[in-house]
Amino acid sequence: MDNPLVLLDYGILVLFAISMVVIAVITRNRSKSVNDFLLAGKKGLNGWMSAFSYGTTYFSAVIFIGYAGNFGRQYGLASAWIGIANAIVGALFAWLVLAKRTKNMTSALNSKTMPDFFEKRYDSKNIKLISAIVVFLFLIPYSASVYNGLSSLFEAVFGIPGWIICLILAGLTALYLFFGGYFATSVSDFVQGIIMLVGVVVMVILFMNNDPVNWDLSQLTSNPELNWFTFGSSNTGLYGNTMSLISLILLTSFGVWALPQTVHKYYAIRDKKAIMQGTVVSTAFALIIGFLAYFVGSLSTIFVNAGMIDGNLAGDQIIPAMLSFRQIIPNGVIGLIAVLILSASMSTLASVSLASASVVAVDIYKDRIKKDATDKQVNIVMKALCLVFVAISVIIAILNNKFKIAAIAYLMGISWGTLAGCFMGPFVLGLLWKRTTKKGAWASIISSLVLTVSLVIFFGYHKYYQENGIVCSFGDAIKTGVSVSPMIGVICMIFSIIITVVVSLMTKPPKEETIKKAFEKRVIE
């Protein structure tokens, strides 16, 4: 630490950690009941806080380290279309279509979680149980991918072992989540969202203002394979870049329509004015963060061509390698960039942990194990389960970091794809279409799970054989199949909509009183 500015970097990180502890202390009295812990109390949140909570949950270390690094390098400037689509489809259209409807129906049905919504919308306790188990299990790989993204960054930039970062981050997240619940995460999301906006703009300016870029994007646009509209050298075939990029756009843009951690933001929004604010702010936030993250990833091509980055580096290592250049990101500033990615990650981890713990506490413990549990007991169980979920995620992240089981981007892909595949039809159609039936919802959840596993195995063997000319082991097939998870997720989302519609039309309509209660009561006009 000969350079005193190194101390500034660590000071920024410590200050950030202290601020998260302060938020936990200040908000500790805002999570005394289940309703407080999950929905921030009776009043709910205003549009700005809801929008920042949505945006910071949407974007994490996975986008900066996993997706921007992997796909910015692979597709060049064309990868920025992922960020643009995320803003238009994943934020703007999602809020316009889902926000008011979700708030109205969940309030009418008095549902606090997605499985709870399924039970009351479809008159089925069993669908609540199965969907709760699916949510808990398949949010774990997503959470682990976030920890892996951060460990990659800190190992490359600060030389700190990844497992240490995982433990510190888990402790901070668990602290403010345990004490403050959703209100604490929303306050921290607002602070972290501002940090993300400032940090990503600073990062782009620094990269653009230094060698080998120097504000010259012609190095990218002049490459016929890596400009805005063409990408990579293989644009054909089942696993070609064209199909892969389309899959990524669809998965990351439509997937959030049916993810419990993002949909939850609509449950707690305050009123019509807040929804209007949230729609505008979340769209602007997503456009800035999404576009600039992939734009930075696309610049990696210039660094590879200049010989500053090894072109054979794994995609997860690209962004950390770029951030390690002190002549571009100097000491005293790298701390800010690290906090940018920390902010994106902690908000996501808190939301994912809250979504997972709540479905077990509310939908399994209260509903199946101890039906006479008091509100206080359920709240305690939910807080404890937040800690359990964090612990499991950290263990898996450390194991994945050691044994390189799956790339960060594909861990997220299998999580998003499975959840969105199971719930796209039951949730989205359940909000929009009165004719959606219980059997249609069941068909989506069960068949999408079977389809996901089947496609992972099938594509795993097929892709491995196509690339290597030999039949692989079952383990290699699974590992290879996970690398096709974005495409699998898109197939399952489309299948979910189709199977839900087909089975609903073939089965008896829902009870009139259930539909009347779900669709006719309005808390927001």
N, C-alpha and C positions, 0 to 999 in steps of 0.2 A: 504494500500500500504506500509506495513512494509518492504517488500522485494524491494530493489531499482531496481531489474531487471524487476519488473512490469512496471516501467517507460520506460524501454527499449522497452518492447512490444508495449506500446502505441506510443513511439517515432517512431518505425518502421512503424506503421500504418499511423501516421501523415506524415512521410517522403514519403510514397507511395502516399498519397493523394496529397501532394505538387507536386510530380513528374507528376501526371496526369494533374494538373493545368498548370504546365510549358509546357507540350506537347501541351495543348490547345492553350496557348499563342504563342508558337513558330510556330505552323502550321496554325495560324488564317488566313494567306493570301493564303492558298492553297485550299480554298473552295469557290472561288468567282463565279464560274459558276456551272451549273448542272453537267457538265462533270467532273469538278474538285471534286465536292462534292461526286459523286458516283463512279468515276473511277480513282481518284488520278491524273487527267491530261492526256495529250496526250501520254506521254512516258510509263505510266503504272508502275508496280512495278517489282523489281527483284525477283528471285526465293526464296531467303531466307525470304524476307518480306512476299511474297505471301504464302509461306508454313507455317510460324508462324501464319499468320492471319487465315489461314484455320484451323490449329490445335487448336488454342486458341478459335476459334468459335465452333469447334467440341466438345471440352471438357469444361465443366463449373462446377459450384458448384453442379449441378445436378448429375454428375458422381461421385463426391467425397462424397457428403452427401446422395443423393437419391439412386443412383444405387449401388455404392460400399457398402454402408451401408446395404441397403435392400437385395441385391442379394449376396454380399460376405458372409453375415451371413446365408442366405438361402442355398447357393450351395457350400460354402467352396472354396477350391482351384479351382474347376471347373469354378467358375465365371470369372477367369482370361482368359478363352477362349473368353469371350466377348471382352476384350481389345485386344487380339491377332487378332481376326477377324476384329475388327475396323481398325487395322493397315493395314492388308492385303487387305481387301475388301473395307473398307471405305476410305482408303488413297491411297495405292499403285494402286489397280485396278481402283479406281475412277479417279485418275490423268491420268493413262495410257489411259483410254477409253474416258474420257470427256474433259480433259483440252484443248488440241489443237483444238478439234472439236468445243468446246464451244467458244473459242476465235475467231476462223475463222468465224463461222456462225453469232455470235453476231456482229462482226465487219462488215461482209458483209451486214447484215440486219440493221445495225446501231441501235441496240436495247440495252437499258440500264438496263432493268429489265426483270424478267421472263415473266410477262404478256405482256410486250412490244415485247418480242421474240415470244410469241404465236400469237400475232396479225399479225406480219409480216411473220411468217412461215406459218400460216394458213389462211391469208387474212380475218381476222375477228376482227372487233372492239369489238363485244359483248363478245367474248371469253377473250379479254383483260380485260374488265370490271369485269366479273364474277371472273376470276382468281385473279384479284387485291383484290377484296373483300374477297375471301377465304384466301389469304395470310395474309391480315391485321388481320382478325378475329382469325385465328388459330395460329398465332405467339404470340398472347397475353398470352395464358395459358403457353406456353414455357417460355416466359419472366417472368411470375409470379412465375413459379417453381424455377427459378434461384434466385429470391429474397427470396423465402421461404427457400431455401437451406442455404443461407447466414445468414438469421435471426436465423435459428436453431443453427448454429455454434456459433454465437456471444452471443446468450442467454445462451447456455450451458457453454461456455469457459470464457466469459468475464462478464456475467451477465448483458449485455446491452439489453434492450427491442428490440425485432425484428423490430418493426415499425420504431424505430429511425435509425437502420442500413439501412433499406429499403430506407428511405428518404435521408440519406447521400450518399448512393451508387447511387441512382437515380440522385442526384444533380451532382455528379462527372461525371457520364456517360454522362448526358445531356450536361455538360459544354464542354468537349473536342469533343464530337460529333457535337454539334452545331457550334463550331468555326472552327474545322478542317476537318470535314467530313471523308471520307474514308482514306485519307492520315494520318490524326491524329489517327484514329483507328488502322491503320497498324503500325505506329510507336509505339504506345502504346502496340499493340499486340506483337511486337518483344521484347520489354522490359518485358512485362508480361510473354511471353513464356519462356524467360530465367529464370525468377523468378520461374515459374512452374516447370521447369526441376530441378533446384537446390532444391527447396522446397520439391518436392515429394521424391527425393533421400534421403534428410536429414530425412524426416518423416519415411521412411522405415528403415533406419539405427537405428534411435532412438527406434522404436518399436521392432526391432529384437534384440537390444542390452540390453534389460531390461526385468525384470520379467513381466509376467510369460512366455515370449517367449524364450529369451536367445539363439537365433539362432537354436532353436530346432523345426524343422518343422514336426518331427515325430508325434507330438501331433495332426497334421492335417492328415498326410498321413496314420497314423495307424487307423484312423476312417474309416471304410468301407463305411460310408454314405457320407463322406465329403472329398474325395481325388480328384486327377486330373480328374478321369474318371467316378466317381459316385458321386451323389449329392442329399442330402436330403433323407427323408424317404418315399416319395411318388413319384415314378417315372412313374406312369401310369395314364391313364385317360386324359380327355380333359384339365383339369386344373392342371395336375401333373407337377412335376419339370422338367421332360424331355421336354415336350412340351413348358413349360414356358421359359426355358433356350434357346431352339432353336429359339423361337419367339424373344427373346431379342437380340440374335446374329444377326438375319436377319434384324430386324427393325433398330438397331443402326448402322449396317454395310452397308446395302443397302439404308436405308432411306436418307442418306446424298447425294445420287446421284440425288435427285430431290427436295432438300430443297433450297429455294431462297437465304438464307443467306450463304450457303456453295458454291453453284454453282456460286454465284456472284464473288468469288475469281478468277475464271478463266477469267472473263470478263476483268479484269484489269492487267493481267499478261503481261510482256513486250515482250518476244520473245521465240524462241525454247530453247535457253540455260536456260532461267528462268524456263521453264516448266520442263526441266530435273532436275535442282536443286530442284525445288519445289516437284517433285515426290519423290526424295530421302529423302529430309529433312522432309517433312510432314509424310512420312512413319515411319522414325526413331522417330520423335516426338510423333506420335500416339502410337507407340509400347511402348515407355518408360512411357508415362503418363497413357495410358489405362491399360497396364499390372500391373503397380505398384499400381494404384488406387484400382483395384479389389483385388490385393494381400493383401493390407492393410485391405480391408473389410473382407477378408477371415480370417484374424487373430482375428477377433472379437469372433470367436468360442472359442479360447483359453482363452480370457478374461471372457467370460461367464462361461466356465468350471471352471475357477479359482475363481468364485464368485465376480469378480470385476465389472461386468456389469450385470444388470438385463436382463435375457433372454427374458422377456416379453416386453422389450422396443420396441416401433415402429421403423421400419427400418430407418426412417429419423433421429432418435435420436442416432443410434449406433455409427457413426463416431464422432459426437460431444462429446458423453460420453467417447470415447477412448482418444480424444484429451484433455479432462479435467483432466487427470491424470498428476499432476505436477511432480511426481517422474519419469515419462517417457518422457513427453514433458515439460521441465522445463521453468520457467519464463526466458525471454530473448530469447527463441527459439520459443515459441508459437506465437509470433508476426510474425515471418517469415512464419510459417505454415498458419496463418490467411491470410497473404498477398498472399501466394500461391493460396488459394481458392478465394480470392478477385480478383486476376489476371485472373484466369480462368473464373470468372463470368462477370467481367466488359467487357472483350473482346467479350464474347458471347452477352451480353446485347446490346453493341454498334452495332454489326453486325445485330442482330435481329431488333433493332429499325430502323437502316438504311434501311434494306430490307422492312420493313413495311411502313415507311414514304414515301419511294421512289415510291412504287406502287400507293399510293394514289395521291401524287403530280404529278407524270409523267403520270400515266395511267388513272387517273380519273379527277383530277383538270385540267390539260393541255388538255386532250383529250375530256372531256365531259362538264366541267363547263365553262372554259374560254380558248377557243381555240387560242385566240390571245395573251395569256399571254406571257410576255417576259421571257427570260432565268433568269433574276434577280428575277422576281416575282415567278417563279416556285421554284427557289432556296430558297427564303424566306419561301414559303409555306412548302417546304420539311423540313426545319430546325424547323419550328413551329410544324409540325406534329411529328417530333422526340420527342419533349417535350410532346406532347399529348399522344403519345404511351407509353412513360415512365411513365407518370402520371396514365394512365389506368392500366398498369401492376402492379404498386405499390399498387394501391387501391385493386385490385383483390388479390394480394399476402397477404396483411394485412387481408383482409376478410377471405381468406383461412386459414391463420395462426390462426385466432380467432375461426372459426367455423369448422375447420378440414374437409373441403369439400372433398379434395382428396389428396393422398400422392404425394410427390414431383415427384417421378419417373413416376407416372401415369398421372400427368398433362403434363409432357414432352411427354409421350407415345401417348396421344390423339392428341397432336399437330403434332408431327412427323408423326404419322400414317395417319392422315387425309391429310396432305399436300403431303406426299410421295404417298399416295394412289391416290390422284387426279392427280398428275403431273408426276408420273413415266413413264407412257406410252407416253403422249404428249411431254415431254421434252427429255427423253433418246432416244425413238424411233424417235422423230423428228430430232435428231442429226444424228442418224445412218441409218435411212431407208427413202429413198426418197418417198416411197409409202404411208407413214403416211398421213392421210387426216384430214381435218377440222372436219368432222363428227366423225372420230375416236377419236380425241382429246376431242370433246364435250362429247362423250359417256363416256370417262374415268372420266372427271371432275364431271359431273352431277351424274352418277350412283355410283361413289365412295363416294360422299357425302351421297347419300341415303343409300348405303350399310353400311357406318360407323355408321350412326344413328340407322339403323335397328339392326345391330349386337350389339351395346352397349345395346339396350333395350332387345334384345333376350338373350344375354349372361348374362345380369344383372339378369333377372328373373330366368333363368336356374341355374346359379351358386348359387344364394341366396337360391332357393328351395332345391338344392342338398345339401347344407351345413346346412340348418336350418330346412328343412322339412315343411316349410310353404310358402305361397304366400306372397310376399312383396308388399309394396306400389310402386308407379311409381318412387318416389324420391329415394327410396332405390335401386330400380332396376338400375337407372341411375348411382348412386354412385358405385354399385357393378360392373356394366358393364364397367365403366372407369378403374377399376382395372384389366380388361382383355385387356386393350388398346394395349399392344405390339402384342398380337395375332391378334387382329382386324386389326392393322396396316399392318401386314404381309399379311393377307388375302386380304386386299385392294390393296397392291402393286402388288401382283400376278394378281389379277383381273384387275387392270389397264392395265398391259401389254397385257393380253389376250383380253380384250374388245377393246383395241385400234387396235390390229392386225386384229381381226375379222371384226370390222366395217369398217376399212380402206380397207380391201380386198373386201368388199361388196359395197363400194361406189366409186364414180368417182375419178380418180387420181387427184392430185393437178395440178394446171396450170404449164405448162412447164417453163414459164418465172420465176415463183416464185422459182421453184426447181433449175433452173439454177443459179439464183442469190444467193440462200442460200448455194448451195453445190459447185459451181465451183470457186468462188472467194476465194483466200487463202492469208491471211496476214502472216501466219506461215506455212512453208512447212515441 
